[in-house]
Amino acid sequence: MKALVVDSSNTMRSVLHRILSMRGFEVTEADNCRQAMDVLRVMGPADLVLVDWIVHEIDGLEFVTRLRHESVEYTRVVMLATAEPGTRELHGALMAGADGYLVKPFTGLQIDAKLAQVGLTWRL
């Protein structure tokens, strides 16, 4: 399975890369949403996209909206937040097409639970 991690933090991308790789994902990284859109055009749809809520140039919500506009329905999208999103933000993310969210910092077990929640299976 293919995963794309979109976050402006090198550290966060590295942590997620390691966790997802250990679960059998082929992981690609992007440090902003423009780069992520370019990556998806080259590699094709990902099974999973983890995108930070706030990234440079295009924010995570706009990225999700664009991703869903391009009919990538089967890609599971999980937003990454630095704080618990409020009702308005969460509603906006779900309306944009996100399948769920995780609040930083998170553990590998929380990622496992989120993957299961959005319908992805993996191997350890």
C-alpha positions in Angstrom: 0.0 0.0 0.0 1.1 3.5 -0.7 1.1 6.4 1.8 1.8 10.1 1.4 2.8 12.2 4.4 2.4 15.9 4.0 3.9 18.0 6.8 6.3 21.0 6.9 8.2 19.4 9.8 11.1 17.2 8.8 10.9 15.5 12.1 7.1 14.7 11.9 7.6 13.4 8.3 10.4 11.2 9.5 8.5 9.8 12.5 5.4 9.0 10.3 7.6 7.5 7.6 9.2 5.1 10.1 5.8 4.1 11.7 4.0 3.6 8.4 7.0 1.7 6.8 7.0 -0.7 9.8 3.3 -1.4 8.9 4.1 -2.3 5.3 3.4 1.1 3.6 5.5 2.4 0.8 5.9 6.0 2.1 6.4 9.2 0.1 6.9 12.6 1.7 6.0 16.1 0.8 6.7 19.3 2.8 3.8 21.3 1.4 0.6 20.7 -0.4 1.7 21.9 -3.8 4.5 19.4 -3.8 2.1 16.7 -2.6 -0.2 17.3 -5.5 2.8 17.0 -7.9 3.8 13.8 -6.1 0.3 12.3 -6.6 0.3 13.2 -10.3 3.5 11.3 -10.7 3.0 8.3 -8.4 -0.8 8.0 -8.8 -3.3 7.7 -6.0 -2.2 6.8 -2.5 -4.1 4.4 -0.3 -3.5 6.8 2.6 -2.7 10.5 2.9 -1.7 12.0 6.2 -1.7 15.8 5.9 -1.0 18.5 8.5 -3.8 20.9 9.0 -1.5 23.9 8.6 1.2 23.6 5.9 2.8 26.2 3.6 1.3 27.6 0.5 -2.0 25.6 0.4 -3.5 24.6 3.8 -4.5 21.1 4.6 -8.2 21.7 4.1 -7.7 23.2 0.7 -5.5 20.3 -0.2 -8.2 17.8 0.8 -10.8 19.7 -1.1 -8.6 19.6 -4.3 -7.8 15.9 -3.7 -11.4 15.0 -3.5 -12.3 17.2 -6.5 -9.9 15.1 -8.5 -12.1 12.0 -7.7 -9.7 10.2 -5.4 -12.5 8.7 -3.4 -10.8 5.6 -2.3 -7.8 7.4 -0.8 -8.1 7.6 3.0 -7.2 11.1 4.2 -6.3 11.7 7.8 -5.7 15.3 9.0 -2.9 16.0 11.5 -3.6 18.7 14.1 -1.3 20.3 16.7 -4.3 20.8 19.0 -7.8 19.2 19.3 -9.8 20.8 16.5 -13.0 22.6 17.5 -16.4 21.6 16.2 -16.2 24.1 13.3 -12.8 23.0 12.2 -13.7 19.3 12.4 -16.9 19.9 10.5 -14.9 21.7 7.8 -12.4 18.9 7.5 -15.1 16.3 7.2 -17.0 18.4 4.6 -13.8 18.8 2.6 -13.5 15.0 2.5 -11.2 14.0 5.3 -11.9 10.6 6.8 -10.5 11.5 10.2 -7.9 13.3 12.2 -5.1 12.7 14.7 -3.8 15.2 17.3 0.0 15.5 17.7 1.8 14.0 19.5 0.4 10.6 18.8 1.6 7.0 19.3 1.9 4.1 17.0 -1.1 2.5 18.6 -3.2 5.6 17.9 -2.1 5.5 14.3 -3.1 1.8 14.2 -6.5 2.6 15.6 -7.0 5.4 13.1 -6.0 3.2 10.2 -8.5 0.6 11.3 -11.1 3.3 11.8 -10.7 4.5 8.2 -10.8 0.9 6.9 -7.1 0.2 6.1 -5.4 -3.0 7.1 -1.7 -3.4 7.4 0.9 -5.8 8.6 3.3 -5.4 11.5 
